[in-house]
Amino acid sequence: MNPIDFLIPVAHAQATAPAQPGGMMSTLLFPIILIAVMYFLMIRPQMKRQKEHRAMLEKLGKGDEVITSGGIAGTVVGLSDGFITVEVASGVQLRVQKGAISSVLPKGTLKSI
């Protein structure tokens, strides 16, 4: 017997338990459920918002009152493929990207402010 055996117990190999028959199915089921939950809680609502934003930009026309993502409110005076010209004050026009338009205001909103 070794003197170190008194300080450190000797580890003996133990027989392993046999694999349970349903182990593989439960292992694969958790990631599938996790992906489904992420899809319905995160990915699907984001795709719906993108679709609504794209539809709003398609319907945009001259004379619409809009707010940009930077918080600037103005009236649309010009449209092109990628940019929109917004008049924010009398004689002051800004060119912004179409994607920067966050919402369309009801008619007459800017006049009441």
FILO-788758 format. One record per residue (C-alpha): z negated, y negated, x negated; residue in one letter. Coordinates in steps of 0.1 Angstrom, whole numbers, padded with zeros to 4 digits. Example, Ala and Ser with C-alpha at 12.3 -4.5 7.8 and 13.67 -1.06 7.14 Angstrom:
2
pz = -0078, py = 0045, px = -0123, r = A
pz = -0071, py = 0011, px = -0137, r = S
! end
This chain:
113
pz = 0000, py = 0000, px = 0000, r = M
pz = 0009, py = -0034, px = -0012, r = N
pz = -0018, py = -0062, px = -0013, r = P
pz = 0006, py = -0086, px = 0005, r = I
pz = 0007, py = -0063, px = 0036, r = D
pz = -0028, py = -0076, px = 0044, r = F
pz = -0014, py = -0111, px = 0047, r = L
pz = 0019, py = -0105, px = 0062, r = I
pz = 0023, py = -0077, px = 0088, r = P
pz = 0051, py = -0053, px = 0083, r = V
pz = 0079, py = -0055, px = 0109, r = A
pz = 0091, py = -0023, px = 0123, r = H
pz = 0125, py = -0019, px = 0140, r = A
pz = 0123, py = -0014, px = 0178, r = Q
pz = 0148, py = 0003, px = 0200, r = A
pz = 0170, py = -0022, px = 0218, r = T
pz = 0171, py = -0022, px = 0256, r = A
pz = 0204, py = -0008, px = 0271, r = P
pz = 0228, py = -0035, px = 0283, r = A
pz = 0226, py = -0042, px = 0320, r = Q
pz = 0258, py = -0035, px = 0340, r = P
pz = 0261, py = -0069, px = 0357, r = G
pz = 0255, py = -0090, px = 0325, r = G
pz = 0292, py = -0100, px = 0319, r = M
pz = 0297, py = -0113, px = 0354, r = M
pz = 0266, py = -0135, px = 0355, r = S
pz = 0275, py = -0148, px = 0320, r = T
pz = 0310, py = -0160, px = 0333, r = L
pz = 0298, py = -0172, px = 0366, r = L
pz = 0276, py = -0200, px = 0353, r = F
pz = 0304, py = -0219, px = 0335, r = P
pz = 0328, py = -0215, px = 0364, r = I
pz = 0302, py = -0230, px = 0388, r = I
pz = 0295, py = -0258, px = 0363, r = L
pz = 0332, py = -0267, px = 0361, r = I
pz = 0336, py = -0266, px = 0399, r = A
pz = 0306, py = -0290, px = 0403, r = V
pz = 0319, py = -0314, px = 0377, r = M
pz = 0353, py = -0314, px = 0394, r = Y
pz = 0339, py = -0323, px = 0428, r = F
pz = 0313, py = -0348, px = 0416, r = L
pz = 0332, py = -0366, px = 0388, r = M
pz = 0369, py = -0358, px = 0385, r = I
pz = 0380, py = -0358, px = 0421, r = R
pz = 0364, py = -0391, px = 0431, r = P
pz = 0378, py = -0408, px = 0400, r = Q
pz = 0413, py = -0396, px = 0408, r = M
pz = 0409, py = -0409, px = 0444, r = K
pz = 0399, py = -0443, px = 0432, r = R
pz = 0429, py = -0444, px = 0408, r = Q
pz = 0452, py = -0435, px = 0436, r = K
pz = 0438, py = -0463, px = 0459, r = E
pz = 0441, py = -0488, px = 0430, r = H
pz = 0477, py = -0479, px = 0423, r = R
pz = 0485, py = -0482, px = 0460, r = A
pz = 0468, py = -0517, px = 0461, r = M
pz = 0489, py = -0528, px = 0432, r = L
pz = 0521, py = -0515, px = 0448, r = E
pz = 0515, py = -0536, px = 0480, r = K
pz = 0507, py = -0568, px = 0460, r = L
pz = 0530, py = -0597, px = 0468, r = G
pz = 0533, py = -0635, px = 0464, r = K
pz = 0507, py = -0655, px = 0481, r = G
pz = 0480, py = -0627, px = 0479, r = D
pz = 0446, py = -0638, px = 0468, r = E
pz = 0432, py = -0616, px = 0441, r = V
pz = 0402, py = -0612, px = 0417, r = I
pz = 0408, py = -0599, px = 0382, r = T
pz = 0385, py = -0575, px = 0363, r = S
pz = 0372, py = -0606, px = 0344, r = G
pz = 0361, py = -0623, px = 0376, r = G
pz = 0389, py = -0649, px = 0378, r = I
pz = 0400, py = -0655, px = 0414, r = A
pz = 0434, py = -0669, px = 0422, r = G
pz = 0466, py = -0667, px = 0442, r = T
pz = 0496, py = -0646, px = 0431, r = V
pz = 0526, py = -0668, px = 0424, r = V
pz = 0548, py = -0644, px = 0404, r = G
pz = 0554, py = -0607, px = 0399, r = L
pz = 0571, py = -0587, px = 0371, r = S
pz = 0570, py = -0551, px = 0360, r = D
pz = 0538, py = -0552, px = 0340, r = G
pz = 0524, py = -0587, px = 0346, r = F
pz = 0513, py = -0609, px = 0374, r = I
pz = 0512, py = -0647, px = 0374, r = T
pz = 0480, py = -0660, px = 0391, r = V
pz = 0474, py = -0696, px = 0400, r = E
pz = 0437, py = -0703, px = 0395, r = V
pz = 0438, py = -0741, px = 0401, r = A
pz = 0464, py = -0766, px = 0410, r = S
pz = 0490, py = -0764, px = 0382, r = G
pz = 0470, py = -0738, px = 0362, r = V
pz = 0487, py = -0704, px = 0360, r = Q
pz = 0476, py = -0673, px = 0341, r = L
pz = 0496, py = -0642, px = 0333, r = R
pz = 0475, py = -0611, px = 0336, r = V
pz = 0484, py = -0574, px = 0334, r = Q
pz = 0487, py = -0557, px = 0368, r = K
pz = 0459, py = -0533, px = 0359, r = G
pz = 0435, py = -0562, px = 0355, r = A
pz = 0436, py = -0569, px = 0392, r = I
pz = 0405, py = -0554, px = 0406, r = S
pz = 0407, py = -0564, px = 0443, r = S
pz = 0428, py = -0582, px = 0468, r = V
pz = 0409, py = -0608, px = 0489, r = L
pz = 0415, py = -0615, px = 0526, r = P
pz = 0438, py = -0645, px = 0533, r = K
pz = 0420, py = -0679, px = 0532, r = G
pz = 0390, py = -0667, px = 0511, r = T
pz = 0397, py = -0690, px = 0482, r = L
pz = 0402, py = -0721, px = 0504, r = K
pz = 0367, py = -0716, px = 0519, r = S
pz = 0351, py = -0716, px = 0485, r = I
! end
